[in-house]
Amino acid sequence: MLAQARPAALALLLAGAGEAGAVEWSLGGSLSQSFEYDTNIDVEAGGDGTFIARSALGLGLTAETDVTTWSLNQSFSFDYAFGENGDDDDGNETLNGFRPNLSGGVRHVYNRLNIGAGFSFRQVSTSDIRVEGVELELPDPDNPEEPDPTDPDNPTVLGLVVDEDALQTTFDLRGFADYQLTSRATLSASTSFNLLRFDNTIESRTPSESAGASVDWSYRIASQTTTGVGVSLTRFSADNKATGERSTSFNAGVTGRLSGQFTPRIAYGSSLGLRYTDVDEQNVVAGAVVTDNQTSLGVTGALNATFLDPLWNVDVALTQNIAPSDDGQLRNVTSFDLRYDQSIDPRSRFALSAGYSLQNSLGDGDPGDDEDDRGIARFGARYSQSLTRDLDLSVTGTYSFENDIGGSAADDGLTQQFLFGTQLNYRLSQNWTTTLSYSFRAEDGDDGFAASNRIGVVLRRSFTLF
C-alpha cells in the first residue's frame, strides 16, 4: 500500500494534523486456526507427507482526520509441521516457528500536496511460496496498491521454481509526494528500498537489495486522455554465497506515457522509454573468479488495451522491460498477457488468463549456464459461484512451463507445473467462517515427475474492537 510508514512517524504526523478535525480510530482483526495435510509439500520425487497446523492473530489499527490517514497492520502466526520429511536435515524446519508480518502507512494532504510513506516486513517459508500457485489476477493500473504492468519504472520481481527450503525475509520501505501544479498537471516523486534475505544459503534464491527514486510529470490533455514523462534511478545488488556469484547494477531511465479511452468501452495505455544499465558481475568458472562489466542502452515500453462490457471485459498487455529476478540477475523481459473475465450471472464469474515472457540476462553469466535465458508461459482458469447466501465455491486451474533456452538443446531445463484447486467458504455467522480446500500440484522437470495432494480446513473469527 503506497500510504504506509513506521508507527513513530505516523504518530508524529497525525499529531501535527490533529487540529484539522477529530480523530476517528478503528481497531479490528481476526483469529484463525488451520490444519492441512500435504502428501508431498516440496513436490519432489520420493517426498513424504507433512501435517501443518497454523494459529494466527491479525490486527489492523487505523486513524483518520480530515487531512491525515494512517494505518498499522500486523499478523502473527505460529506454525508447526511434522511428518516423515521432518527427519531430514533440510526437511520442513522452515515451516516451524513464529512468523511476524507487519505493515503500516500514512497519507497526509496539505492544500495541493499529497504525501505518504509506508513499510512492510514479512517472513515466509519458501515451501509456503511454492504452494501459492500461479496468480490469475492481472495487476490493476487504477489501484495504487498493485504494480502497474504497463509501467517500466515499476518492475515486479520475476518468480522462479524454488527447489530448496529456507525462511525468506522481505522488508520494503516506500515514500511518495504528489503536487497538483494546475487543474490539469501533477508532479510526483517517489522513493523505494527493498531488502531480501534467507536464513539458509541456497542456490535457487539470492539475497538482494535495491533502492530507487523517480520523478514523474503528468498532464490531462482532455477529460479521458492523459500524457506524462518520468525519470527513474535504481541500484540493485545481489550476493549468492552458495555459488560465489555477485552482481551490482545501476540503471537510469526516461519514459513517456499516453493513456485514455477510444470509446466508453475501449481504454488504452502506452509507454515508451530508454533505459541505461551498468552491470558489474563476479562469477565462479571452473574454480576461478571471473569479473565482468557491461553497459547497455535499451528500449522499454508497454501497450495495453481494455475492452469493457457490463458483463465481461478483456485486458491485453504487451511489455518490454528491465527487471531484477530472484536469482540475482538483472533481466531484459518481453511479456505478453491476456485476460478474459465474464460475469455469467449475479452469483457466478468465470476468468481465463494466458501469458508468455522471454527473459534474457543482461550480464554474461556463466558460459553455458542454461538459466541465463529462459521463456515462461502460463495459462489459468477460475470459476466462482455463490451457491447460497452463506456458501461460496471457487475452482482454479493453472498450467505453466519454464524453458531454459540458453543451453545447447532447446529442451534443456524444461520445467512444467500444474495446479488444480477448489475451495468451499461457509459463513457460520456474522463473525465466524470456515473454509475447506483441496489442491493437486504436479511438476515435471530435470529431476523427474512429482505430484502432491493437499487438503485443509480453516476456522476463522473476525472482530471489531472499536
C-alpha positions in Angstrom: 0.0 0.0 0.0 1.5 3.4 -1.0 0.2 5.1 2.1 2.3 3.2 4.6 5.0 4.1 7.2 6.7 3.4 10.5 4.5 3.8 13.6 6.6 6.5 15.2 6.5 8.7 12.0 2.7 8.0 11.8 2.0 9.2 15.3 4.1 12.4 14.8 2.5 13.3 11.5 -1.0 12.5 12.9 -0.4 14.6 16.0 0.6 17.6 13.8 -2.7 17.2 11.9 -4.9 16.9 14.9 -6.2 20.4 14.6 -7.7 19.7 11.2 -10.5 17.6 12.8 -11.4 14.9 15.3 -9.5 11.6 15.0 -11.6 8.6 14.1 -10.0 5.4 15.4 -10.8 1.8 14.4 -9.3 -1.5 15.5 -10.3 -4.9 14.2 -8.8 -8.2 13.3 -9.2 -11.9 13.2 -8.3 -15.2 14.9 -7.8 -18.3 12.9 -6.8 -21.9 13.2 -5.9 -24.1 10.3 -5.0 -27.8 9.8 -3.5 -29.1 6.5 -2.0 -32.3 5.2 0.2 -32.4 2.1 1.3 -35.7 0.7 4.5 -34.1 -0.9 4.9 -30.5 0.1 8.1 -29.8 -1.8 6.7 -31.7 -4.9 9.8 -33.8 -5.3 10.3 -37.5 -6.3 10.1 -39.7 -3.2 8.7 -36.9 -1.0 6.7 -37.8 2.1 3.7 -36.4 3.8 3.6 -33.3 6.1 1.0 -32.2 8.5 0.8 -28.4 9.2 -1.0 -26.6 12.0 -1.1 -22.8 12.0 -2.5 -20.5 14.6 -2.8 -16.8 13.6 -3.8 -13.5 15.0 -4.2 -10.4 12.8 -4.8 -6.9 14.0 -5.5 -3.7 12.0 -5.4 -0.2 13.5 -6.4 2.9 11.5 -6.9 6.6 12.4 -8.3 9.3 10.3 -8.7 13.1 10.4 -9.8 15.4 7.6 -6.3 15.5 6.2 -4.4 12.5 7.5 -4.9 8.8 7.4 -2.6 6.2 8.9 -2.7 2.5 9.5 -0.8 -0.2 11.2 -1.4 -3.9 10.3 0.2 -6.8 12.0 -0.3 -10.6 11.9 1.4 -13.2 14.0 1.3 -16.9 13.3 2.8 -19.9 14.9 3.3 -22.8 12.5 4.0 -26.4 13.5 4.8 -29.0 10.9 5.7 -32.7 11.3 5.9 -35.8 9.2 8.5 -38.1 7.7 10.2 -35.2 6.0 10.9 -33.7 9.4 13.7 -36.3 9.9 15.7 -34.7 7.0 18.3 -32.0 7.7 16.6 -29.7 5.3 13.1 -31.2 5.6 10.4 -28.8 6.8 12.3 -26.9 9.5 11.4 -23.6 7.9 7.7 -24.4 8.3 8.0 -24.4 12.1 8.1 -21.4 14.3 6.8 -17.9 14.9 6.1 -15.7 11.9 5.6 -11.9 12.3 4.2 -9.8 9.4 4.0 -6.1 9.8 2.9 -3.2 7.5 1.9 0.4 8.0 1.3 3.6 6.2 0.5 7.3 6.4 -1.1 9.7 3.9 -1.3 13.5 4.5 -3.0 16.1 2.4 -1.9 19.8 2.7 -3.5 22.1 0.1 -2.3 20.8 -3.2 0.3 18.5 -1.7 -0.4 14.8 -1.0 2.5 12.9 0.8 2.8 9.5 2.2 5.2 6.7 3.3 5.0 3.1 4.1 6.8 -0.1 5.2 6.2 -3.8 5.2 8.0 -6.7 6.9 7.3 -10.3 6.0 8.7 -13.7 6.9 7.6 -16.9 5.0 8.9 -20.3 4.2 9.8 -21.0 0.6 7.7 -24.1 0.9 4.7 -21.9 1.5 5.7 -19.8 -1.5 5.6 -23.0 -3.7 2.1 -23.9 -2.7 0.6 -20.5 -3.6 0.4 -21.5 -7.3 0.1 -19.1 -10.2 -1.7 -15.8 -9.7 -4.6 -15.4 -12.1 -5.3 -11.7 -11.4 -3.5 -9.1 -13.5 -2.4 -6.0 -11.6 -4.9 -3.2 -11.8 -3.3 0.1 -13.2 -6.0 2.1 -11.4 -5.2 0.5 -8.0 -2.1 2.1 -6.3 -1.7 -1.0 -4.1 -0.8 -3.1 -7.1 2.1 -2.7 -9.5 1.1 -1.4 -13.0 2.3 -3.9 -15.7 2.5 -1.1 -18.2 4.9 1.0 -16.2 8.6 0.1 -17.0 9.7 2.0 -13.9 7.7 -0.2 -11.5 9.0 -3.7 -12.2 7.9 -6.8 -10.2 10.4 -9.4 -9.2 10.3 -12.4 -11.5 9.4 -15.7 -9.9 11.4 -18.9 -10.1 10.8 -22.5 -9.2 12.2 -23.0 -5.7 13.8 -26.4 -5.1 15.2 -25.7 -1.6 13.8 -24.9 1.8 14.6 -21.6 3.5 13.0 -18.9 5.6 12.6 -15.8 3.4 12.5 -12.3 5.0 11.4 -9.3 3.0 11.5 -5.6 4.0 10.1 -2.8 1.9 10.1 0.9 2.6 8.4 3.4 0.3 7.6 7.1 0.2 5.8 9.4 -2.3 4.7 13.0 -2.8 2.2 14.4 -5.4 1.7 18.1 -6.0 -1.1 19.5 -8.1 0.6 22.1 -10.3 -2.6 23.1 -12.1 -6.0 21.7 -12.6 -4.5 19.5 -15.4 -0.9 19.0 -14.4 0.6 16.9 -11.5 4.2 16.5 -10.4 5.0 13.3 -8.4 8.1 11.9 -6.7 8.7 8.5 -5.1 11.5 6.6 -3.3 11.7 2.9 -2.5 14.0 0.4 -0.7 13.8 -3.4 -0.8 15.7 -6.0 1.2 15.5 -9.7 0.6 17.3 -12.3 2.9 17.3 -16.0 3.6 18.2 -17.9 6.8 19.9 -20.7 4.7 22.5 -20.5 2.0 20.7 -21.8 -1.1 21.4 -21.7 -4.8 17.9 -21.1 -6.2 17.4 -17.8 -4.3 19.8 -14.9 -3.9 19.9 -12.3 -1.1 19.5 -8.9 -2.7 18.8 -5.2 -2.0 17.5 -2.4 -4.2 17.0 1.3 -3.9 15.4 3.7 -6.3 13.9 7.1 -6.9 11.7 8.6 -9.6 10.1 11.9 -10.6 7.0 12.0 -12.9 5.0 14.8 -14.6 1.6 14.1 -15.9 -0.8 16.3 -17.9 -4.5 15.7 -18.6 -5.0 16.7 -22.3 -8.7 16.0 -22.3 -11.3 14.5 -19.9 -10.3 11.0 -21.0 -6.7 11.4 -22.2 -3.5 11.8 -20.1 0.1 12.1 -21.1 3.3 12.3 -19.0 7.0 11.7 -18.7 9.1 10.2 -15.9 12.7 9.8 -14.9 14.0 7.0 -12.6 17.2 5.9 -11.0 17.7 2.4 -9.5 20.5 0.5 -7.9 20.3 -3.3 -7.5 22.8 -5.7 -5.9 22.8 -9.4 -5.2 25.3 -11.8 -3.5 24.8 -15.5 -3.6 27.3 -17.1 -1.1 26.2 -20.6 -2.2 27.6 -20.1 -5.7 30.0 -17.2 -5.2 28.2 -15.1 -7.8 27.8 -11.4 -7.2 26.2 -8.6 -9.3 25.7 -4.9 -8.9 23.7 -2.9 -11.4 22.8 0.8 -11.8 20.2 1.9 -14.3 18.6 5.2 -15.3 15.6 5.6 -17.5 13.3 8.1 -19.0 9.8 7.2 -20.1 6.9 8.9 -21.8 3.3 7.8 -21.4 -0.1 8.2 -23.0 -3.4 6.8 -21.8 -7.1 7.4 -22.4 -10.3 6.0 -23.9 -11.1 5.5 -27.6 -14.7 4.9 -26.7 -16.6 4.5 -23.4 -15.9 0.7 -23.8 -12.3 0.8 -25.0 -9.5 2.1 -22.8 -5.8 2.1 -23.6 -2.4 2.8 -22.0 1.0 3.1 -23.6 4.6 4.0 -22.6 7.9 4.2 -24.4 11.3 5.0 -23.0 15.1 4.4 -22.9 17.0 2.7 -20.1 20.7 2.9 -19.5 22.2 0.0 -17.5 25.6 -0.6 -16.0 26.2 -4.2 -14.6 29.2 -5.4 -12.7 29.4 -9.2 -12.3 31.5 -11.7 -10.4 31.1 -15.4 -11.4 33.0 -18.6 -10.5 34.0 -20.6 -13.6 36.0 -23.8 -13.2 37.0 -22.8 -9.7 38.3 -19.4 -10.8 36.7 -16.0 -10.1 35.8 -14.1 -13.2 34.7 -10.5 -13.2 32.9 -8.6 -16.0 31.4 -5.2 -16.6 28.7 -4.5 -19.2 26.8 -1.3 -20.2 23.8 -1.2 -22.4 21.2 1.2 -23.7 17.8 -0.5 -24.2 14.2 0.4 -25.1 11.4 -0.1 -22.5 7.8 0.2 -23.3 4.3 -1.1 -22.9 1.0 -1.2 -24.6 -2.3 -2.4 -23.1 -5.9 -2.2 -24.0 -9.1 -3.0 -22.1 -12.5 -3.8 -23.7 -15.4 -3.2 -21.3 -18.9 -4.6 -21.3 -21.5 -4.7 -18.5 -21.0 -8.5 -18.3 -17.4 -9.0 -19.5 -14.0 -7.4 -20.0 -10.8 -8.3 -21.8 -7.3 -7.0 -20.9 -4.4 -7.3 -23.3 -0.9 -6.1 -22.4 2.5 -6.2 -24.1 5.5 -5.1 -22.1 9.2 -4.6 -22.7 11.2 -4.1 -19.5 14.4 -4.5 -17.5 13.7 -6.1 -14.1 15.5 -7.9 -11.3 15.0 -11.6 -10.9 15.1 -13.5 -7.6 18.2 -15.5 -8.8 20.2 -12.3 -8.6 20.2 -11.5 -12.3 19.1 -8.3 -14.0 17.0 -9.4 -17.0 15.6 -7.9 -20.2 12.0 -9.1 -20.2 9.4 -9.1 -23.0 6.0 -10.2 -21.8 2.5 -10.7 -23.3 -0.5 -11.1 -21.1 -4.2 -11.7 -21.9 -7.1 -11.9 -19.5 -10.9 -12.5 -20.1 -13.4 -12.0 -17.3 -17.1 -13.0 -17.7 -20.0 -12.4 -15.3 -22.2 -15.3 -16.0 -25.0 -14.1 -13.7 -25.1 -12.0 -10.5 -23.8 -15.0 -8.5 -21.1 -16.5 -10.7 -18.0 -15.4 -12.6 -15.5 -17.0 -14.9 -12.0 -15.9 -15.9 -9.3 -17.0 -18.3 -5.7 -15.8 -18.4 -2.6 -16.5 -20.5 0.8 -15.0 -20.7 4.3 -15.5 -22.1 7.6 -13.8 -21.1 11.0 -14.1 -22.7 13.8 -13.3 -20.3 17.4 -12.6 -21.2 20.2 -11.9 -18.7 21.9 -8.5 -19.2 25.2 -10.0 -18.0 27.2 -12.8 -19.5 26.6 -15.2 -16.5 28.5 -18.5 -16.6 29.4 -19.7 -20.0 26.9 -22.5 -20.9 24.6 -21.7 -18.0 21.2 -22.8 -19.1 19.5 -20.3 -16.8 20.8 -17.2 -18.4 18.0 -17.0 -20.9 14.5 -18.6 -20.5 10.9 -18.4 -21.6 8.0 -18.7 -19.2 4.4 -19.5 -20.3 1.4 -19.6 -18.1 -2.3 -20.4 -18.5 -5.1 -20.2 -16.0 -8.8 -20.5 -15.4 -11.0 -19.7 -12.5 -14.7 -20.2 -11.7 -16.5 -18.8 -8.7 -20.1 -19.4 -7.6 -22.3 -18.3 -4.7 -24.2 -21.5 -4.0 -26.3 -19.9 -1.3 -26.2 -16.7 0.7 -23.6 -18.2 3.1 -21.8 -20.8 0.9 -19.3 -19.9 -1.9 -17.4 -22.2 -4.2 -14.3 -21.4 -6.3 -12.3 -23.7 -8.6 -8.9 -22.8 -10.1 -6.7 -24.5 -12.6 -3.3 -23.3 -13.9 -0.5 -24.7 -16.1 2.9 -23.1 -16.6 6.2 -24.1 -18.1 9.7 -22.6 -17.8 12.2 -23.4 -20.5 15.9 -22.5 -20.2 16.7 -21.6 -23.8 20.3 -20.7 -23.2 21.7 -24.2 -23.4 22.9 -26.4 -26.2 19.5 -28.1 -26.6 16.1 -26.4 -26.9 14.5 -28.6 -24.3 17.3 -28.3 -21.6 15.9 -27.2 -18.3 12.2 -27.5 -19.1 10.0 -27.4 -16.0 6.3 -27.9 -16.2 3.9 -27.2 -13.4 0.2 -27.9 -13.0 -2.2 -26.8 -10.2 -5.8 -27.6 -9.6 -7.5 -26.3 -6.5 -11.0 -25.9 -5.1 -12.4 -24.1 -2.0 -15.7 -24.0 -0.1 -16.2 -21.0 2.1 -19.1 -21.1 4.6 -20.3 -18.2 6.8 -21.3 -19.8 10.1 -22.5 -16.5 11.5 -21.7 -12.8 11.1 -18.2 -13.2 12.6 -17.4 -16.9 12.1 -16.3 -18.5 8.8 -14.9 -21.9 7.8 -13.0 -22.9 4.7 -12.5 -26.4 3.2 -9.9 -26.7 0.5 -8.2 -29.3 -1.8 -5.4 -28.8 -4.2 -3.4 -31.1 -6.6 0.0 -30.0 -7.8 2.3 -31.7 -10.2 5.8 -30.8 -11.5 7.8 -32.3 -14.3 11.4 -31.1 -14.7 15.1 -32.2 -14.7 14.5 -34.2 -11.5 11.6 -36.2 -13.0 7.9 -36.1 -12.3 6.4 -35.5 -8.9 2.9 -34.7 -7.6 1.2 -33.7 -4.4 -2.3 -33.6 -2.9 -3.2 -31.2 -0.1 -6.4 -30.9 2.0 -7.1 -28.3 4.6 -9.6 -26.7 6.9 -9.6 -23.2 8.4 -11.8 -21.8 11.2 -11.7 -18.0 11.4 -13.3 -15.4 13.7 -13.3 -11.7 12.7 -13.9 -9.0 15.3 -14.1 -5.2 15.6 -13.0 -3.8 19.0 -13.8 -0.2 18.2 
